[in-house]
Amino acid sequence: MQPLTAYLPKNMSSRTALRVGCLVVWAFGVMILIAVACALFVARPDLSQWFAGQGGGSACGGPQLTLGASQFRIQDIAASPDGSIPF
């Protein structure tokens, strides 16, 4: 394996190559952060409510199931101590 200086152009020192490498890694990290921020913005457009502590829940009062023209509210049901589900 050849030393790093064998791969560098004649006018570039290894210190300059290290700086350029660090700059490339830093720029790549910034691009990843921007991509994640864009993905969060697209996937969750109401982030302002989420960060405000409102949980980003639905303004309609909770989760609903819509089948055709009928809407059903989804509720949590706790299991009994014997494992059965009361309904």
N, CA, C and O atoms as a Tinker XYZ file with bonds, in Angstrom:
   348  protein
     1  N      0.852000   -1.182000    0.000000    73     2
     2  CA     0.000000    0.000000    0.000000    64     1     3
     3  C      0.883000    1.226000    0.000000    63     2     4     5
     4  O      1.846000    1.308000    0.764000    81     3
     5  N      0.559000    2.183000   -0.857000    73     3     6
     6  CA     1.359000    3.387000   -0.981000    64     5     7
     7  C      0.907000    4.428000    0.037000    63     6     8     9
     8  O     -0.257000    4.439000    0.436000    81     7
     9  N      1.806000    5.291000    0.452000    73     7    10
    10  CA     1.410000    6.353000    1.382000    64     9    11
    11  C      0.449000    7.331000    0.710000    63    10    12    13
    12  O      0.359000    7.391000   -0.516000    81    11
    13  N     -0.262000    8.091000    1.532000    73    11    14
    14  CA    -1.264000    9.042000    1.044000    64    13    15
    15  C     -0.658000   10.036000    0.065000    63    14    16    17
    16  O     -1.311000   10.427000   -0.902000    81    15
    17  N      0.575000   10.447000    0.303000    73    15    18
    18  CA     1.192000   11.455000   -0.564000    64    17    19
    19  C      1.378000   10.950000   -1.987000    63    18    20    21
    20  O      1.521000   11.764000   -2.898000    81    19
    21  N      1.382000    9.648000   -2.213000    73    19    22
    22  CA     1.524000    9.119000   -3.564000    64    21    23
    23  C      0.259000    9.359000   -4.389000    63    22    24    25
    24  O      0.333000    9.409000   -5.617000    81    23
    25  N     -0.892000    9.506000   -3.745000    73    23    26
    26  CA    -2.160000    9.716000   -4.444000    64    25    27
    27  C     -2.502000   11.190000   -4.638000    63    26    28    29
    28  O     -3.432000   11.519000   -5.374000    81    27
    29  N     -1.765000   12.067000   -3.990000    73    27    30
    30  CA    -2.062000   13.496000   -4.056000    64    29    31
    31  C     -1.443000   14.119000   -5.298000    63    30    32    33
    32  O     -0.416000   13.655000   -5.793000    81    31
    33  N     -2.083000   15.183000   -5.801000    73    31    34
    34  CA    -1.411000   15.937000   -6.856000    64    33    35
    35  C     -0.094000   16.488000   -6.341000    63    34    36    37
    36  O      0.076000   16.642000   -5.131000    81    35
    37  N      0.831000   16.784000   -7.220000    73    35    38
    38  CA     2.180000   17.219000   -6.825000    64    37    39
    39  C      2.176000   18.495000   -5.996000    63    38    40    41
    40  O      3.042000   18.678000   -5.141000    81    39
    41  N      1.218000   19.375000   -6.236000    73    39    42
    42  CA     1.203000   20.660000   -5.528000    64    41    43
    43  C      0.340000   20.647000   -4.262000    63    42    44    45
    44  O      0.113000   21.712000   -3.689000    81    43
    45  N     -0.153000   19.487000   -3.799000    73    43    46
    46  CA    -1.011000   19.414000   -2.612000    64    45    47
    47  C     -0.293000   18.635000   -1.513000    63    46    48    49
    48  O      0.161000   17.511000   -1.730000    81    47
    49  N     -0.197000   19.236000   -0.350000    73    47    50
    50  CA     0.442000   18.568000    0.780000    64    49    51
    51  C     -0.565000   17.665000    1.486000    63    50    52    53
    52  O     -1.769000   17.765000    1.246000    81    51
    53  N     -0.083000   16.797000    2.343000    73    51    54
    54  CA    -0.987000   15.904000    3.076000    64    53    55
    55  C     -1.845000   16.684000    4.062000    63    54    56    57
    56  O     -2.971000   16.281000    4.355000    81    55
    57  N     -1.326000   17.796000    4.579000    73    55    58
    58  CA    -2.113000   18.633000    5.493000    64    57    59
    59  C     -3.292000   19.268000    4.750000    63    58    60    61
    60  O     -4.399000   19.331000    5.285000    81    59
    61  N     -3.064000   19.731000    3.543000    73    59    62
    62  CA    -4.137000   20.301000    2.733000    64    61    63
    63  C     -5.151000   19.227000    2.377000    63    62    64    65
    64  O     -6.358000   19.473000    2.395000    81    63
    65  N     -4.663000   18.042000    2.054000    73    63    66
    66  CA    -5.577000   16.941000    1.730000    64    65    67
    67  C     -6.442000   16.590000    2.931000    63    66    68    69
    68  O     -7.623000   16.286000    2.766000    81    67
    69  N     -5.883000   16.627000    4.132000    73    67    70
    70  CA    -6.645000   16.347000    5.339000    64    69    71
    71  C     -7.721000   17.397000    5.547000    63    70    72    73
    72  O     -8.848000   17.071000    5.918000    81    71
    73  N     -7.380000   18.650000    5.310000    73    71    74
    74  CA    -8.370000   19.721000    5.448000    64    73    75
    75  C     -9.494000   19.565000    4.432000    63    74    76    77
    76  O    -10.664000   19.746000    4.767000    81    75
    77  N     -9.148000   19.234000    3.206000    73    75    78
    78  CA   -10.155000   19.043000    2.167000    64    77    79
    79  C    -11.046000   17.853000    2.533000    63    78    80    81
    80  O    -12.262000   17.912000    2.355000    81    79
    81  N    -10.445000   16.776000    3.043000    73    79    82
    82  CA   -11.219000   15.612000    3.455000    64    81    83
    83  C    -12.177000   15.943000    4.578000    63    82    84    85
    84  O    -13.327000   15.505000    4.558000    81    83
    85  N    -11.723000   16.707000    5.555000    73    83    86
    86  CA   -12.594000   17.110000    6.661000    64    85    87
    87  C    -13.736000   17.994000    6.159000    63    86    88    89
    88  O    -14.873000   17.868000    6.613000    81    87
    89  N    -13.426000   18.880000    5.230000    73    87    90
    90  CA   -14.460000   19.744000    4.666000    64    89    91
    91  C    -15.505000   18.926000    3.914000    63    90    92    93
    92  O    -16.699000   19.211000    4.006000    81    91
    93  N    -15.068000   17.920000    3.179000    73    91    94
    94  CA   -16.007000   17.076000    2.436000    64    93    95
    95  C    -16.897000   16.300000    3.407000    63    94    96    97
    96  O    -18.105000   16.210000    3.186000    81    95
    97  N    -16.332000   15.743000    4.466000    73    95    98
    98  CA   -17.120000   14.996000    5.451000    64    97    99
    99  C    -18.105000   15.930000    6.151000    63    98   100   101
   100  O    -19.260000   15.563000    6.368000    81    99
   101  N    -17.661000   17.120000    6.502000    73    99   102
   102  CA   -18.542000   18.093000    7.163000    64   101   103
   103  C    -19.687000   18.484000    6.234000    63   102   104   105
   104  O    -20.836000   18.541000    6.672000    81   103
   105  N    -19.398000   18.757000    4.956000    73   103   106
   106  CA   -20.432000   19.140000    3.996000    64   105   107
   107  C    -21.424000   17.994000    3.795000    63   106   108   109
   108  O    -22.625000   18.233000    3.677000    81   107
   109  N    -20.940000   16.769000    3.756000    73   107   110
   110  CA   -21.819000   15.611000    3.613000    64   109   111
   111  C    -22.745000   15.500000    4.818000    63   110   112   113
   112  O    -23.928000   15.205000    4.652000    81   111
   113  N    -22.234000   15.730000    6.028000    73   111   114
   114  CA   -23.059000   15.700000    7.231000    64   113   115
   115  C    -24.135000   16.774000    7.213000    63   114   116   117
   116  O    -25.272000   16.524000    7.611000    81   115
   117  N    -23.781000   17.968000    6.754000    73   115   118
   118  CA   -24.762000   19.050000    6.671000    64   117   119
   119  C    -25.859000   18.695000    5.663000    63   118   120   121
   120  O    -27.036000   18.963000    5.902000    81   119
   121  N    -25.469000   18.091000    4.537000    73   119   122
   122  CA   -26.482000   17.684000    3.551000    64   121   123
   123  C    -27.415000   16.619000    4.123000    63   122   124   125
   124  O    -28.610000   16.626000    3.827000    81   123
   125  N    -26.890000   15.708000    4.934000    73   123   126
   126  CA   -27.740000   14.696000    5.570000    64   125   127
   127  C    -28.721000   15.353000    6.533000    63   126   128   129
   128  O    -29.899000   14.999000    6.554000    81   127
   129  N    -28.245000   16.307000    7.330000    73   127   130
   130  CA   -29.139000   17.015000    8.258000    64   129   131
   131  C    -30.235000   17.774000    7.517000    63   130   132   133
   132  O    -31.384000   17.789000    7.958000    81   131
   133  N    -29.894000   18.396000    6.405000    73   131   134
   134  CA   -30.897000   19.115000    5.616000    64   133   135
   135  C    -31.915000   18.133000    5.040000    63   134   136   137
   136  O    -33.112000   18.420000    5.021000    81   135
   137  N    -31.445000   16.978000    4.570000    73   135   138
   138  CA   -32.361000   15.970000    4.019000    64   137   139
   139  C    -33.308000   15.453000    5.095000    63   138   140   141
   140  O    -34.492000   15.254000    4.826000    81   139
   141  N    -32.808000   15.233000    6.307000    73   139   142
   142  CA   -33.660000   14.761000    7.404000    64   141   143
   143  C    -34.690000   15.825000    7.764000    63   142   144   145
   144  O    -35.857000   15.511000    7.997000    81   143
   145  N    -34.259000   17.081000    7.808000    73   143   146
   146  CA   -35.195000   18.168000    8.123000    64   145   147
   147  C    -36.283000   18.269000    7.058000    63   146   148   149
   148  O    -37.450000   18.478000    7.392000    81   147
   149  N    -35.924000   18.126000    5.788000    73   147   150
   150  CA   -36.924000   18.169000    4.715000    64   149   151
   151  C    -37.880000   16.989000    4.819000    63   150   152   153
   152  O    -39.084000   17.141000    4.613000    81   151
   153  N    -37.349000   15.819000    5.137000    73   151   154
   154  CA   -38.216000   14.636000    5.265000    64   153   155
   155  C    -39.197000   14.812000    6.416000    63   154   156   157
   156  O    -40.367000   14.451000    6.293000    81   155
   157  N    -38.732000   15.363000    7.534000    73   155   158
   158  CA   -39.633000   15.606000    8.657000    64   157   159
   159  C    -40.685000   16.646000    8.309000    63   158   160   161
   160  O    -41.833000   16.533000    8.737000    81   159
   161  N    -40.308000   17.648000    7.544000    73   159   162
   162  CA   -41.272000   18.672000    7.161000    64   161   163
   163  C    -42.349000   18.094000    6.248000    63   162   164   165
   164  O    -43.527000   18.424000    6.383000    81   163
   165  N    -41.945000   17.237000    5.329000    73   163   166
   166  CA   -42.915000   16.646000    4.400000    64   165   167
   167  C    -43.792000   15.629000    5.118000    63   166   168   169
   168  O    -45.004000   15.597000    4.904000    81   167
   169  N    -43.187000   14.793000    5.975000    73   167   170
   170  CA   -43.943000   13.741000    6.649000    64   169   171
   171  C    -44.824000   14.280000    7.763000    63   170   172   173
   172  O    -45.864000   13.693000    8.060000    81   171
   173  N    -44.440000   15.355000    8.371000    73   171   174
   174  CA   -45.168000   15.875000    9.521000    64   173   175
   175  C    -45.269000   17.394000    9.406000    63   174   176   177
   176  O    -44.495000   18.101000   10.051000    81   175
   177  N    -46.197000   17.916000    8.607000    73   175   178
   178  CA   -46.247000   19.369000    8.387000    64   177   179
   179  C    -46.666000   20.174000    9.607000    63   178   180   181
   180  O    -46.489000   21.392000    9.615000    81   179
   181  N    -47.210000   19.544000   10.632000    73   179   182
   182  CA   -47.625000   20.296000   11.820000    64   181   183
   183  C    -46.588000   20.196000   12.935000    63   182   184   185
   184  O    -46.945000   20.022000   14.100000    81   183
   185  N    -45.307000   20.305000   12.586000    73   183   186
   186  CA   -44.248000   20.204000   13.593000    64   185   187
   187  C    -44.322000   21.317000   14.630000    63   186   188   189
   188  O    -43.891000   21.121000   15.766000    81   187
   189  N    -44.851000   22.469000   14.270000    73   187   190
   190  CA   -44.921000   23.557000   15.241000    64   189   191
   191  C    -45.804000   23.170000   16.417000    63   190   192   193
   192  O    -45.479000   23.513000   17.554000    81   191
   193  N    -46.905000   22.472000   16.187000    73   191   194
   194  CA   -47.760000   22.014000   17.281000    64   193   195
   195  C    -47.065000   20.914000   18.076000    63   194   196   197
   196  O    -47.202000   20.837000   19.297000    81   195
   197  N    -46.316000   20.061000   17.370000    73   195   198
   198  CA   -45.618000   18.951000   18.043000    64   197   199
   199  C    -44.568000   19.481000   19.009000    63   198   200   201
   200  O    -44.442000   18.984000   20.128000    81   199
   201  N    -43.800000   20.510000   18.570000    73   199   202
   202  CA   -42.779000   21.087000   19.437000    64   201   203
   203  C    -43.388000   21.937000   20.536000    63   202   204   205
   204  O    -42.748000   22.143000   21.568000    81   203
   205  N    -44.597000   22.437000   20.353000    73   203   206
   206  CA   -45.251000   23.252000   21.367000    64   205   207
   207  C    -45.834000   22.402000   22.486000    63   206   208   209
   208  O    -46.354000   22.946000   23.460000    81   207
   209  N    -45.758000   21.077000   22.369000    73   207   210
   210  CA   -46.235000   20.201000   23.426000    64   209   211
   211  C    -47.682000   19.796000   23.274000    63   210   212   213
   212  O    -48.269000   19.236000   24.199000    81   211
   213  N    -48.265000   20.069000   22.127000    73   211   214
   214  CA   -49.658000   19.703000   21.920000    64   213   215
   215  C    -49.784000   18.298000   21.363000    63   214   216   217
   216  O    -50.895000   17.822000   21.128000    81   215
   217  N    -48.660000   17.629000   21.147000    73   215   218
   218  CA   -48.688000   16.244000   20.723000    64   217   219
   219  C    -48.992000   16.026000   19.256000    63   218   220   221
   220  O    -48.868000   14.900000   18.774000    81   219
   221  N    -49.377000   17.034000   18.542000    73   219   222
   222  CA   -49.661000   16.893000   17.119000    64   221   223
   223  C    -50.863000   16.028000   16.825000    63   222   224   225
   224  O    -50.989000   15.497000   15.722000    81   223
   225  N    -51.752000   15.875000   17.796000    73   223   226
   226  CA   -52.940000   15.041000   17.606000    64   225   227
   227  C    -53.910000   15.656000   16.627000    63   226   228   229
   228  O    -53.746000   16.796000   16.192000    81   227
   229  N    -54.896000   14.906000   16.299000    73   227   230
   230  CA   -55.899000   15.375000   15.351000    64   229   231
   231  C    -56.772000   16.443000   16.001000    63   230   232   233
   232  O    -57.096000   16.366000   17.186000    81   231
   233  N    -57.136000   17.416000   15.224000    73   231   234
   234  CA   -58.005000   18.484000   15.723000    64   233   235
   235  C    -59.455000   18.005000   15.823000    63   234   236   237
   236  O    -60.310000   18.721000   16.344000    81   235
   237  N    -59.731000   16.804000   15.331000    73   235   238
   238  CA   -61.100000   16.277000   15.325000    64   237   239
   239  C    -61.446000   15.526000   16.608000    63   238   240   241
   240  O    -62.575000   15.056000   16.743000    81   239
   241  N    -60.530000   15.400000   17.538000    73   239   242
   242  CA   -60.845000   14.777000   18.810000    64   241   243
   243  C    -60.354000   13.354000   18.968000    63   242   244   245
   244  O    -60.831000   12.659000   19.866000    81   243
   245  N    -59.455000   12.892000   18.172000    73   243   246
   246  CA   -58.906000   11.557000   18.341000    64   245   247
   247  C    -58.910000   10.746000   17.067000    63   246   248   249
   248  O    -59.410000   11.195000   16.035000    81   247
   249  N    -58.352000    9.547000   17.138000    73   247   250
   250  CA   -58.272000    8.720000   15.938000    64   249   251
   251  C    -59.637000    8.184000   15.526000    63   250   252   253
   252  O    -60.472000    7.854000   16.368000    81   251
   253  N    -59.846000    8.103000   14.225000    73   251   254
   254  CA   -61.115000    7.624000   13.691000    64   253   255
   255  C    -60.859000    6.638000   12.559000    63   254   256   257
   256  O    -59.842000    6.713000   11.869000    81   255
   257  N    -61.790000    5.720000   12.381000    73   255   258
   258  CA   -61.785000    4.787000   11.270000    64   257   259
   259  C    -62.939000    5.163000   10.361000    63   258   260   261
   260  O    -64.083000    5.265000   10.803000    81   259
   261  N    -62.634000    5.368000    9.090000    73   259   262
   262  CA   -63.671000    5.738000    8.136000    64   261   263
   263  C    -63.865000    4.591000    7.158000    63   262   264   265
   264  O    -62.924000    4.179000    6.480000    81   263
   265  N    -65.087000    4.077000    7.086000    73   263   266
   266  CA   -65.465000    3.030000    6.142000    64   265   267
   267  C    -66.627000    3.557000    5.321000    63   266   268   269
   268  O    -67.763000    3.621000    5.791000    81   267
   269  N    -66.324000    3.935000    4.086000    73   267   270
   270  CA   -67.372000    4.532000    3.253000    64   269   271
   271  C    -67.803000    5.858000    3.835000    63   270   272   273
   272  O    -66.982000    6.752000    4.038000    81   271
   273  N    -69.107000    5.990000    4.107000    73   271   274
   274  CA   -69.630000    7.227000    4.686000    64   273   275
   275  C    -69.681000    7.165000    6.209000    63   274   276   277
   276  O    -70.008000    8.161000    6.855000    81   275
   277  N    -69.361000    6.003000    6.793000    73   275   278
   278  CA   -69.440000    5.845000    8.256000    64   277   279
   279  C    -68.086000    6.121000    8.892000    63   278   280   281
   280  O    -67.042000    5.736000    8.365000    81   279
   281  N    -68.124000    6.798000   10.041000    73   279   282
   282  CA   -66.914000    7.062000   10.809000    64   281   283
   283  C    -67.062000    6.455000   12.190000    63   282   284   285
   284  O    -68.112000    6.573000   12.821000    81   283
   285  N    -66.014000    5.809000   12.655000    73   283   286
   286  CA   -66.007000    5.171000   13.969000    64   285   287
   287  C    -64.841000    5.713000   14.770000    63   286   288   289
   288  O    -63.722000    5.814000   14.267000    81   287
   289  N    -65.108000    6.064000   16.027000    73   287   290
   290  CA   -64.061000    6.557000   16.914000    64   289   291
   291  C    -63.310000    5.378000   17.491000    63   290   292   293
   292  O    -63.933000    4.405000   17.916000    81   291
   293  N    -61.993000    5.436000   17.520000    73   291   294
   294  CA   -61.167000    4.361000   18.063000    64   293   295
   295  C    -60.866000    4.673000   19.521000    63   294   296   297
   296  O    -60.381000    5.757000   19.845000    81   295
   297  N    -61.159000    3.705000   20.406000    73   295   298
   298  CA   -60.941000    3.891000   21.842000    64   297   299
   299  C    -60.001000    2.803000   22.356000    63   298   300   301
   300  O    -59.966000    1.694000   21.822000    81   299
   301  N    -59.242000    3.133000   23.398000    73   299   302
   302  CA   -58.413000    2.145000   24.077000    64   301   303
   303  C    -59.280000    1.391000   25.080000    63   302   304   305
   304  O    -60.071000    1.997000   25.803000    81   303
   305  N    -59.131000    0.085000   25.121000    73   303   306
   306  CA   -59.864000   -0.744000   26.078000    64   305   307
   307  C    -58.841000   -1.520000   26.886000    63   306   308   309
   308  O    -58.026000   -2.252000   26.325000    81   307
   309  N    -58.882000   -1.362000   28.196000    73   307   310
   310  CA   -57.958000   -2.075000   29.073000    64   309   311
   311  C    -58.449000   -3.503000   29.299000    63   310   312   313
   312  O    -59.647000   -3.748000   29.447000    81   311
   313  N    -57.506000   -4.432000   29.323000    73   311   314
   314  CA   -57.857000   -5.829000   29.560000    64   313   315
   315  C    -58.147000   -6.047000   31.043000    63   314   316   317
   316  O    -57.566000   -5.384000   31.903000    81   315
   317  N    -59.045000   -6.977000   31.330000    73   315   318
   318  CA   -59.357000   -7.349000   32.718000    64   317   319
   319  C    -58.174000   -8.101000   33.310000    63   318   320   321
   320  O    -57.295000   -8.551000   32.575000    81   319
   321  N    -58.145000   -8.244000   34.644000    73   319   322
   322  CA   -57.038000   -8.981000   35.273000    64   321   323
   323  C    -56.935000  -10.433000   34.809000    63   322   324   325
   324  O    -55.848000  -11.010000   34.837000    81   323
   325  N    -58.045000  -11.030000   34.385000    73   323   326
   326  CA   -57.972000  -12.415000   33.903000    64   325   327
   327  C    -57.579000  -12.522000   32.443000    63   326   328   329
   328  O    -57.479000  -13.629000   31.914000    81   327
   329  N    -57.348000  -11.378000   31.769000    73   327   330
   330  CA   -56.894000  -11.363000   30.381000    64   329   331
   331  C    -58.006000  -11.174000   29.377000    63   330   332   333
   332  O    -57.726000  -10.998000   28.191000    81   331
   333  N    -59.252000  -11.202000   29.800000    73   331   334
   334  CA   -60.349000  -10.993000   28.859000    64   333   335
   335  C    -60.514000   -9.516000   28.559000    63   334   336   337
   336  O    -60.083000   -8.657000   29.329000    81   335
   337  N    -61.141000   -9.236000   27.436000    73   335   338
   338  CA   -61.335000   -7.848000   27.021000    64   337   339
   339  C    -62.822000   -7.528000   27.130000    63   338   340   341
   340  O    -63.634000   -8.113000   26.413000    81   339
   341  N    -63.188000   -6.604000   28.022000    73   339   342
   342  CA   -64.591000   -6.239000   28.167000    64   341   343
   343  C    -65.012000   -5.303000   27.016000    63   342   344   345
   344  O    -64.300000   -4.360000   26.671000    81   343
   345  N    -66.159000   -5.585000   26.450000    73   343   346
   346  CA   -66.683000   -4.673000   25.436000    64   345   347
   347  C    -68.196000   -4.716000   25.430000    63   346   348
   348  O    -68.831000   -4.015000   24.643000    81   347
